[in-house]
């Protein structure tokens, strides 16, 4: 099979995957209207697949997904890419281990971002998935790679696959786009739980030793081998 044909098959598969993953954002009520986006790195190439800008979720399909290079220039697709394309592209350029990026404005996680406050590690689920508190990133305007720079700077000093960009909302990363969607679902869930716990009193933080043990178990032992 020629390289061109191989890339075309990869584009088609990823465009279908990314389109389907957007339905998970609506399923878990992480987005409203046309806000939010999922992207996936094209393996072996400096390219990514991302949602088009301003298109309703019920109108998304594999055909509407956009392929860009890692500077946001369109390579394949008829529609303009997401307004967050520059942020996603910056993450892929500077975090080669990342294969998927997700952005939502999910209510509770975004409320923590509005307060400029990290979500403390007071639940085993937070230790499992995020390896400690879920950090706050800097405020940055949409339109260039400023958001991407803030994401990378924040996550490089954290085990968390999620960052709450100040006054904006959560961005999550993962080895795959599905992993990043999972992190987006989980960050909203724990944000809601910790909010409720905080309304009842001061939640008790986990010790660093317990966080490390929980994180290691979940990342390396939990689940079926080869499916993490």
Kinemage of the C-alpha trace (Angstrom):
@kinemage 1
@onewidth
@group {chain A} dominant
@subgroup {mainchain}
@vectorlist {calphas} color= white
{ca unk a 1} P 0.000 0.000 0.000
{ca unk a 2} L 1.365 3.404 -0.940
{ca unk a 3} L 2.078 6.042 1.686
{ca unk a 4} L -0.621 8.289 0.231
{ca unk a 5} L -3.239 5.530 0.449
{ca unk a 6} L -2.114 4.655 3.970
{ca unk a 7} L -2.453 8.266 5.116
{ca unk a 8} L -5.897 8.516 3.500
{ca unk a 9} L -7.068 5.429 5.380
{ca unk a 10} L -5.675 6.888 8.616
{ca unk a 11} L -7.451 10.207 7.994
{ca unk a 12} L -10.761 8.441 7.399
{ca unk a 13} L -10.439 6.323 10.535
{ca unk a 14} L -9.434 9.252 12.746
{ca unk a 15} L -12.084 11.568 11.337
{ca unk a 16} L -14.691 8.934 12.175
{ca unk a 17} L -13.237 8.402 15.666
{ca unk a 18} L -13.075 12.109 16.475
{ca unk a 19} L -16.625 12.678 15.190
{ca unk a 20} L -17.953 9.849 17.372
{ca unk a 21} L -16.067 11.064 20.442
{ca unk a 22} L -17.851 14.407 20.263
{ca unk a 23} L -21.072 12.526 21.051
{ca unk a 24} L -19.525 11.582 24.399
{ca unk a 25} L -19.261 15.274 25.285
{ca unk a 26} L -22.992 15.739 24.752
{ca unk a 27} L -23.802 12.377 26.369
{ca unk a 28} L -22.124 13.455 29.600
{ca unk a 29} L -23.467 17.024 29.295
{ca unk a 30} L -20.014 18.604 29.165
{ca unk a 31} L -20.859 21.095 26.386
{ca unk a 32} L -23.674 23.297 25.152
{ca unk a 33} L -24.529 24.640 21.694
{ca unk a 34} L -21.301 24.501 19.594
{ca unk a 35} L -18.765 25.002 22.408
{ca unk a 36} L -16.019 22.471 23.067
{ca unk a 37} L -13.869 20.288 20.860
{ca unk a 38} L -11.953 17.035 20.524
{ca unk a 39} L -8.799 16.531 18.479
{ca unk a 40} L -6.502 13.603 17.710
{ca unk a 41} L -2.904 13.470 16.532
{ca unk a 42} L -2.312 11.634 13.235
{ca unk a 43} L 0.240 8.953 14.234
{ca unk a 44} L 3.588 9.308 12.520
{ca unk a 45} L 2.774 12.668 10.947
{ca unk a 46} L 2.781 16.311 12.070
{ca unk a 47} L -0.977 16.490 11.566
{ca unk a 48} L -4.140 16.413 13.642
{ca unk a 49} L -7.895 15.954 13.194
{ca unk a 50} L -10.165 18.471 14.919
{ca unk a 51} L -13.792 19.617 15.048
{ca unk a 52} L -14.895 22.411 12.689
{ca unk a 53} L -15.707 25.812 14.149
{ca unk a 54} L -19.271 26.704 15.093
{ca unk a 55} L -20.953 23.537 13.819
{ca unk a 56} L -23.755 21.997 15.881
{ca unk a 57} L -23.006 18.667 17.497
{ca unk a 58} L -25.928 16.994 15.742
{ca unk a 59} L -24.414 18.029 12.400
{ca unk a 60} L -20.963 16.578 13.076
{ca unk a 61} L -19.786 13.617 11.012
{ca unk a 62} L -16.545 12.127 9.795
{ca unk a 63} L -16.885 14.257 6.661
{ca unk a 64} L -17.104 17.519 8.612
{ca unk a 65} L -13.911 16.893 10.607
{ca unk a 66} L -10.868 18.940 9.576
{ca unk a 67} L -7.256 17.800 9.184
{ca unk a 68} L -4.620 20.461 9.895
{ca unk a 69} L -0.893 20.550 10.346
{ca unk a 70} L 0.551 21.297 13.776
{ca unk a 71} L 0.480 25.023 13.068
{ca unk a 72} L -3.250 25.009 12.334
{ca unk a 73} L -3.087 25.133 8.536
{ca unk a 74} L -5.857 23.111 6.875
{ca unk a 75} L -4.645 20.028 4.999
{ca unk a 76} L -7.983 18.318 4.352
{ca unk a 77} L -11.579 19.390 4.902
{ca unk a 78} L -14.074 21.925 3.587
{ca unk a 79} L -14.780 23.784 6.848
{ca unk a 80} L -12.765 26.127 9.051
{ca unk a 81} L -11.225 24.341 12.043
{ca unk a 82} L -12.096 25.049 15.687
{ca unk a 83} L -11.148 28.410 17.175
{ca unk a 84} L -9.035 26.409 19.649
{ca unk a 85} L -6.934 24.824 16.879
{ca unk a 86} L -3.825 26.870 17.712
{ca unk a 87} L -3.985 25.704 21.341
{ca unk a 88} L -4.338 22.045 20.375
{ca unk a 89} L -1.542 22.339 17.814
{ca unk a 90} L 0.822 23.899 20.366
{ca unk a 91} L 0.182 21.021 22.765
{ca unk a 92} L 0.976 18.442 20.084
{ca unk a 93} L 4.161 20.259 19.052
{ca unk a 94} L 5.496 20.424 22.604
{ca unk a 95} L 4.105 17.245 24.195
{ca unk a 96} L 4.935 14.392 21.813
{ca unk a 97} L 3.433 11.831 24.194
{ca unk a 98} L -0.024 13.385 23.758
{ca unk a 99} L -2.312 11.830 21.150
{ca unk a 100} L -5.576 13.581 22.012
{ca unk a 101} L -6.772 16.930 23.383
{ca unk a 102} L -10.252 17.897 24.608
{ca unk a 103} L -11.743 21.219 25.663
{ca unk a 104} L -15.113 21.750 27.326
{ca unk a 105} L -16.900 24.366 29.397
{ca unk a 106} L -18.391 21.757 31.727
{ca unk a 107} L -20.201 23.525 34.549
{ca unk a 108} L -18.453 22.506 37.745
{ca unk a 109} L -14.911 22.304 36.373
{ca unk a 110} L -15.388 25.707 34.763
{ca unk a 111} L -16.670 27.089 38.066
{ca unk a 112} L -13.355 26.109 39.684
{ca unk a 113} L -11.554 27.772 36.756
{ca unk a 114} L -13.602 30.945 37.303
{ca unk a 115} L -12.441 30.997 40.924
{ca unk a 116} L -8.823 30.417 39.868
{ca unk a 117} L -8.628 27.532 42.299
{ca unk a 118} L -7.181 24.043 41.739
{ca unk a 119} L -9.343 21.073 42.649
{ca unk a 120} L -7.684 19.548 45.735
{ca unk a 121} L -6.860 15.855 45.882
{ca unk a 122} L -9.449 14.795 48.446
{ca unk a 123} L -10.835 11.714 46.659
{ca unk a 124} L -9.273 8.416 45.634
{ca unk a 125} L -10.672 8.990 42.134
{ca unk a 126} L -8.670 12.215 41.871
{ca unk a 127} L -5.508 10.433 42.988
{ca unk a 128} L -6.184 7.574 40.557
{ca unk a 129} L -6.759 9.602 37.412
{ca unk a 130} L -4.992 12.892 38.085
{ca unk a 131} L -2.131 11.944 40.439
{ca unk a 132} L -2.749 14.933 42.728
{ca unk a 133} L -4.634 18.191 42.586
{ca unk a 134} L -6.055 19.312 39.266
{ca unk a 135} L -4.036 22.448 38.539
{ca unk a 136} L -5.015 25.931 37.436
{ca unk a 137} L -3.425 27.343 34.299
{ca unk a 138} L -2.973 31.033 33.476
{ca unk a 139} L -5.531 33.294 31.862
{ca unk a 140} L -5.034 33.512 28.095
{ca unk a 141} L -7.056 34.947 25.230
{ca unk a 142} L -8.394 32.786 22.403
{ca unk a 143} L -6.990 33.277 18.913
{ca unk a 144} L -3.316 32.317 19.027
{ca unk a 145} L -1.244 29.703 20.841
{ca unk a 146} L -1.320 31.500 24.221
{ca unk a 147} L -3.754 28.959 25.649
{ca unk a 148} L -1.584 26.121 24.380
{ca unk a 149} L 1.472 27.622 26.045
{ca unk a 150} L -0.406 27.848 29.333
{ca unk a 151} L -1.571 24.237 29.066
{ca unk a 152} L 1.922 22.928 28.375
{ca unk a 153} L 3.605 25.034 31.058
{ca unk a 154} L 1.100 23.854 33.655
{ca unk a 155} L 0.977 20.164 32.756
{ca unk a 156} L 4.743 19.800 32.507
{ca unk a 157} L 4.940 20.180 36.290
{ca unk a 158} L 1.957 17.917 37.033
{ca unk a 159} L 0.890 14.303 36.575
{ca unk a 160} L -2.627 15.522 35.824
{ca unk a 161} L -4.070 15.029 32.327
{ca unk a 162} L -6.341 18.014 33.033
{ca unk a 163} L -5.749 21.714 33.540
{ca unk a 164} L -8.341 24.334 34.467
{ca unk a 165} L -7.461 27.376 32.391
{ca unk a 166} L -8.262 30.427 34.508
{ca unk a 167} L -11.583 32.144 33.660
{ca unk a 168} L -12.052 29.748 30.736
{ca unk a 169} L -12.483 26.038 31.443
{ca unk a 170} L -10.881 22.595 31.408
{ca unk a 171} L -8.514 21.208 28.807
{ca unk a 172} L -7.549 17.544 28.997
{ca unk a 173} L -4.913 15.459 27.249
{ca unk a 174} L -4.343 11.756 26.774
{ca unk a 175} L -2.366 9.082 24.993
{ca unk a 176} L -5.372 8.900 22.669
{ca unk a 177} L -8.352 11.145 22.021
{ca unk a 178} L -10.533 8.634 23.902
{ca unk a 179} L -8.235 8.942 26.939
{ca unk a 180} L -8.567 12.733 26.805
{ca unk a 181} L -12.368 12.445 26.649
{ca unk a 182} L -12.305 10.119 29.660
{ca unk a 183} L -10.282 12.712 31.593
{ca unk a 184} L -12.794 15.417 30.611
{ca unk a 185} L -15.672 13.302 31.924
{ca unk a 186} L -13.838 12.524 35.160
{ca unk a 187} L -12.694 16.085 35.846
{ca unk a 188} L -16.297 17.284 35.719
{ca unk a 189} L -17.437 14.479 38.008
{ca unk a 190} L -14.833 15.166 40.693
{ca unk a 191} L -15.280 18.938 40.356
{ca unk a 192} L -18.957 18.502 41.194
{ca unk a 193} L -18.298 16.140 44.105
{ca unk a 194} L -15.606 18.334 45.667
{ca unk a 195} L -17.845 21.390 45.274
{ca unk a 196} L -20.608 19.626 47.198
{ca unk a 197} L -18.152 18.401 49.829
{ca unk a 198} L -16.786 21.934 50.242
{ca unk a 199} L -20.294 23.254 50.830
{ca unk a 200} L -20.648 20.779 53.700
{ca unk a 201} L -17.304 21.575 55.283
{ca unk a 202} L -13.586 21.356 54.613
{ca unk a 203} L -12.697 18.179 52.690
{ca unk a 204} L -9.835 16.139 54.109
{ca unk a 205} L -6.852 15.972 51.697
{ca unk a 206} L -5.148 12.673 50.965
{ca unk a 207} L -1.528 12.254 51.999
{ca unk a 208} L 1.169 12.399 49.315
{ca unk a 209} L 2.107 8.802 50.134
{ca unk a 210} L -1.451 7.584 49.603
{ca unk a 211} L -1.788 9.640 46.414
{ca unk a 212} L 1.364 8.055 44.989
{ca unk a 213} L 0.202 4.542 45.869
{ca unk a 214} L -3.275 5.073 44.448
{ca unk a 215} L -1.941 6.631 41.258
{ca unk a 216} L 0.563 3.815 40.685
{ca unk a 217} L -2.083 1.134 41.233
{ca unk a 218} L -4.643 2.717 38.933
{ca unk a 219} L -2.188 3.535 36.157
{ca unk a 220} L -0.341 0.211 36.195
{ca unk a 221} L -2.588 -2.487 37.689
{ca unk a 222} L -6.272 -1.515 37.411
{ca unk a 223} L -8.368 -2.862 34.527
{ca unk a 224} L -7.616 -5.379 31.814
{ca unk a 225} L -4.005 -5.591 30.701
{ca unk a 226} L -3.430 -3.751 27.456
{ca unk a 227} L -6.674 -1.732 27.652
{ca unk a 228} L -5.432 1.246 29.700
